[in-house]
Amino acid sequence: MVDGMFLGIEIGGTKLQVGVGPNDGRLTGLWRGTVDVARGGEGIREQLVRAVPELLQSANISRDQVRGLGIGFGGPVDDHTQSVIKSHQIQGWDDFPLGAWLGEALKLPTVLGNDADVAGLAEGTVGAGKGMSPVFYMTLGSGIGGGLLIDGRIARGTGRGAAEIGHLRVPDPQRNDGRLDVLENIASGWGIVNRVKQTAKSEPAMAARLIQIAGSAETITGQTVAKAAQEGDPLAVLTLNGVTDAISDAICAAIVLVCPQRFVIGGGVSLMGEELIFEPIRRKVAEKVFKPFAGLTDIVPAALGEEVVVHGAIALAASRFGGKA
């Protein structure tokens, strides 16, 4: 039996989503918006204050039916103060008390979390990790985030985050001297594109097929790299081989530390699919993992799609303010 309705908000670098549902993996209503980067945090806050009443009206849900509101924010947050620490993409968020501000603006009990953490909560409770523990969630998108779920609860360390796998330092596949770089710089969407564009600029002949697909070196995207790799283009294949090397190194480090039962990978880069991403990662992890832990962690795609952070924000609100499926 489901107890009450909850609102979930995703605040990202490019998109906003607000959903309402009973915390059972289904959404009763969903609103989507686009971030106006030029207007910064203030513009986003104005959008959200308008969007919530619109969503409730369109979903035919009264405010009295909503027991609480959860937020998944795209950046580090402080659990104790319920404040944003900073956004690496949008101005106007540094040390902003978002939980208290939005709760007062909407007159609802509100709880704030990091977007990767709440996405992990969703995948671990109603998604690909349901019924398992520990579950490690990794989002491979424009950036790389992580969340660790133990017995259905987010592991947050001392209150400013944990499981930030995107900030692990791993061997840089473009170097032969063993130098390390941050995983996000290598394997995130923007990291992949940035490295390919650098090659296209310095050695255009190597990037000829990617430039042909995209129309120009400047318009190369992650989808361009995936398409070229599927065709066997040497630069695209080499790039993604380096990406899966780096990700497998990071996953092996996570397995050594927490040995999760399941590793769930979501985000736009993961949509390159089984052949380009998942099969190479599984194979490389099997080769490199700490041998006593071999075979204990399986690696699967995320199940909840584009609304995963919204589902997780709803689950966070339900865990704080009562009500589970």
C-alpha positions in Angstrom: 0.0 0.0 0.0 1.3 3.5 -0.9 1.1 6.2 1.7 0.8 9.6 0.3 2.2 11.5 -2.7 5.6 13.1 -3.0 7.3 15.7 -5.2 10.7 15.1 -6.7 12.8 17.8 -8.3 15.9 17.4 -10.5 18.1 20.5 -10.9 20.8 19.9 -13.5 23.2 21.9 -15.5 21.0 21.9 -18.6 17.6 20.6 -17.5 15.0 20.8 -14.8 12.4 18.1 -14.0 9.6 18.0 -11.4 7.7 14.8 -10.8 4.9 13.8 -8.5 4.2 10.2 -7.5 3.6 7.7 -4.6 7.2 6.4 -4.4 6.6 3.1 -6.2 8.5 3.7 -9.4 5.6 5.4 -11.1 5.1 9.1 -11.8 1.6 10.5 -11.7 2.8 13.7 -13.4 6.0 15.2 -14.8 7.1 18.7 -15.8 10.3 19.4 -17.8 12.1 22.6 -18.4 15.4 23.9 -19.7 17.9 25.8 -17.7 18.6 29.4 -18.8 22.3 29.5 -18.0 22.4 33.3 -18.3 19.8 33.7 -15.5 21.7 31.4 -13.2 20.4 30.0 -9.9 17.9 32.8 -9.5 16.2 32.0 -12.8 16.0 28.3 -11.9 14.4 29.1 -8.6 11.8 31.2 -10.3 11.0 28.4 -12.7 10.5 25.9 -9.9 8.2 28.1 -7.9 6.0 28.4 -11.0 6.4 24.7 -12.1 5.2 23.0 -9.0 1.7 24.5 -8.9 1.4 23.9 -12.7 2.3 20.2 -12.3 0.0 19.6 -9.4 -2.9 21.2 -11.3 -2.2 19.2 -14.4 -1.9 15.9 -12.4 -5.2 16.8 -10.5 -3.4 16.5 -7.2 -4.1 19.0 -4.3 -1.2 20.4 -2.2 -2.8 18.7 0.8 -2.1 15.3 -0.8 1.7 16.0 -1.0 3.5 14.8 2.1 6.9 16.2 1.2 9.4 17.4 -1.5 12.8 16.0 -2.4 15.5 17.7 -4.5 18.3 16.1 -6.4 20.9 18.8 -7.1 23.6 18.6 -9.7 26.5 19.4 -7.4 27.8 19.0 -3.9 25.4 19.7 -1.0 25.7 19.9 2.8 23.2 17.5 4.6 23.5 19.4 7.9 22.6 22.9 6.6 20.5 21.6 3.6 22.5 24.0 1.5 24.1 23.8 -1.9 27.9 24.0 -1.6 28.4 25.0 -5.2 27.4 24.3 -8.8 30.2 23.7 -11.3 27.9 24.6 -14.2 25.5 27.4 -13.1 26.3 30.6 -11.3 24.3 31.7 -8.3 24.3 28.6 -6.1 27.3 29.0 -3.8 26.4 28.3 -0.2 22.7 28.7 -1.0 20.2 27.3 1.6 18.1 25.6 -1.1 16.2 23.2 1.2 15.0 25.9 3.6 14.3 28.4 0.7 12.3 26.1 -1.4 10.4 24.6 1.5 9.3 28.1 2.6 8.5 29.2 -1.0 6.3 26.2 -1.6 5.1 25.6 1.9 6.2 22.0 1.9 8.5 19.8 4.0 11.7 19.7 1.9 14.9 17.6 1.8 17.9 18.2 -0.4 20.3 15.6 -1.8 23.0 15.3 -4.5 21.6 14.1 -7.8 23.8 11.1 -8.2 23.0 10.0 -4.6 19.3 10.2 -5.1 19.6 8.5 -8.5 21.4 5.7 -6.8 18.6 5.6 -4.2 16.0 5.2 -7.0 17.9 2.5 -8.8 18.6 0.6 -5.5 15.0 0.7 -4.4 12.8 0.6 -7.5 15.3 0.1 -10.3 18.1 -2.2 -11.5 19.4 -2.7 -7.9 16.1 -3.5 -6.2 16.4 -6.1 -3.5 20.3 -5.9 -3.4 22.8 -4.4 -1.1 25.3 -2.7 -1.3 24.4 -1.1 -4.7 26.9 1.3 -6.2 25.4 3.7 -8.8 27.5 5.6 -11.3 26.2 8.2 -13.7 28.2 8.7 -16.9 26.9 11.9 -18.4 28.3 15.4 -19.0 30.1 14.7 -15.7 30.5 11.6 -13.6 28.8 11.1 -10.3 28.4 8.2 -7.9 26.1 7.0 -5.1 26.5 4.1 -2.6 23.3 2.5 -1.2 23.6 0.2 1.8 20.5 -1.5 3.0 18.3 1.0 1.2 20.1 4.1 2.6 22.4 6.5 0.9 26.0 6.4 2.4 26.9 10.1 2.8 30.0 9.9 4.9 30.1 12.8 7.4 27.4 14.7 5.5 29.0 16.3 2.5 29.0 13.2 0.3 30.7 9.9 -0.5 31.2 7.6 -3.4 32.4 10.5 -5.7 33.8 8.0 -8.2 34.2 10.6 -10.9 36.9 12.3 -8.9 39.1 9.2 -8.5 42.5 9.6 -10.2 43.2 6.9 -12.7 45.9 6.3 -15.4 45.5 8.7 -18.3 45.1 6.5 -21.5 46.6 9.3 -23.7 49.9 9.1 -21.9 52.5 6.4 -21.6 54.3 7.7 -18.5 51.8 6.4 -15.9 50.5 9.9 -15.1 47.1 10.1 -13.5 44.1 12.2 -14.3 40.6 12.6 -12.8 38.2 10.0 -14.2 35.7 12.7 -15.1 38.3 14.4 -17.4 38.7 11.1 -19.3 35.3 9.4 -19.4 32.6 12.0 -19.0 30.7 13.1 -22.1 32.5 16.4 -22.2 35.8 14.8 -21.4 35.4 12.4 -24.4 34.4 15.1 -26.8 37.1 17.5 -25.5 39.9 14.9 -26.1 38.6 14.0 -29.6 38.4 17.7 -30.5 41.9 18.3 -29.4 43.1 15.5 -31.7 40.9 16.8 -34.6 42.6 20.2 -34.2 46.2 18.9 -33.9 45.9 15.9 -36.3 42.8 16.4 -38.5 43.7 13.4 -40.7 43.2 11.1 -37.7 39.8 12.6 -37.1 38.6 12.8 -40.7 35.7 10.3 -40.3 34.4 12.0 -37.1 34.6 15.4 -38.8 32.8 14.0 -41.8 30.0 12.6 -39.6 29.7 15.8 -37.5 30.1 18.3 -40.3 33.0 20.0 -38.6 35.5 19.5 -35.8 33.6 21.9 -33.5 30.3 20.0 -33.8 31.7 16.6 -32.8 29.5 15.1 -30.0 29.5 11.9 -28.0 27.0 10.5 -30.5 29.5 11.2 -33.3 32.2 9.2 -31.4 29.8 6.3 -30.8 28.7 6.2 -34.5 32.3 6.3 -35.7 33.3 3.6 -33.2 30.6 1.3 -34.5 32.0 1.7 -38.0 35.4 0.8 -36.7 37.0 4.2 -37.0 40.5 3.9 -35.4 40.4 7.2 -33.4 36.9 6.6 -32.1 37.8 3.0 -31.1 41.0 4.1 -29.5 39.2 6.8 -27.5 36.5 4.5 -26.2 39.0 1.9 -25.4 40.7 4.4 -23.1 37.4 5.4 -21.6 36.5 1.8 -20.7 40.0 1.3 -19.4 39.6 4.3 -17.0 36.1 3.3 -15.9 37.2 -0.2 -15.2 40.1 1.0 -13.1 37.7 3.2 -11.1 35.2 0.3 -10.7 38.0 -2.0 -9.5 38.9 0.6 -6.8 35.3 0.8 -5.7 35.0 -3.0 -5.5 38.2 -3.2 -3.4 36.7 -0.6 -0.9 33.0 -1.6 -0.7 32.5 -4.8 -2.8 29.0 -3.9 -3.9 26.6 -6.7 -4.9 25.6 -4.7 -8.0 27.2 -1.8 -9.9 24.5 0.1 -11.9 25.7 2.5 -14.6 23.4 5.2 -16.1 23.8 8.5 -17.9 24.1 9.5 -21.5 27.5 7.9 -22.2 26.2 4.6 -20.9 23.6 4.7 -23.7 26.4 3.9 -26.2 25.4 0.4 -25.2 26.6 -3.1 -24.6 29.1 -3.5 -27.3 30.9 -0.1 -26.8 30.6 0.3 -23.1 29.3 -2.5 -20.9 31.0 -5.6 -22.5 34.5 -4.0 -22.4 34.0 -2.7 -18.9 32.9 -6.1 -17.6 35.8 -7.9 -19.4 38.4 -5.4 -18.1 37.1 -5.5 -14.5 37.2 -9.3 -14.6 40.9 -9.1 -15.7 42.0 -6.4 -13.1 39.7 -6.9 -10.1 41.1 -7.9 -6.6 41.0 -11.7 -7.1 39.3 -12.6 -3.7 36.4 -10.3 -4.8 36.2 -11.6 -8.4 32.7 -12.4 -9.5 31.0 -10.9 -6.5 29.8 -7.7 -8.3 27.8 -7.6 -11.5 27.7 -4.6 -13.7 24.3 -3.6 -15.3 22.7 -0.7 -17.1 20.4 1.6 -15.1 16.6 0.9 -15.5 14.8 4.2 -14.7 15.9 6.3 -17.7 15.8 10.1 -17.9 13.5 10.4 -14.8 15.9 8.5 -12.4 16.8 11.6 -10.4 13.1 12.6 -10.0 12.3 9.0 -8.8 15.2 9.3 -6.4 14.2 12.7 -5.1 10.7 11.3 -4.4 12.2 8.3 -2.6 14.4 10.7 -0.5 11.3 12.7 0.5 9.4 9.5 1.3 12.3 8.2 3.5 12.3 11.5 5.4 8.6 12.3 5.6 7.1 8.9 5.7 5.5 6.6 3.1 6.8 3.7 1.0 5.4 1.4 -1.6 
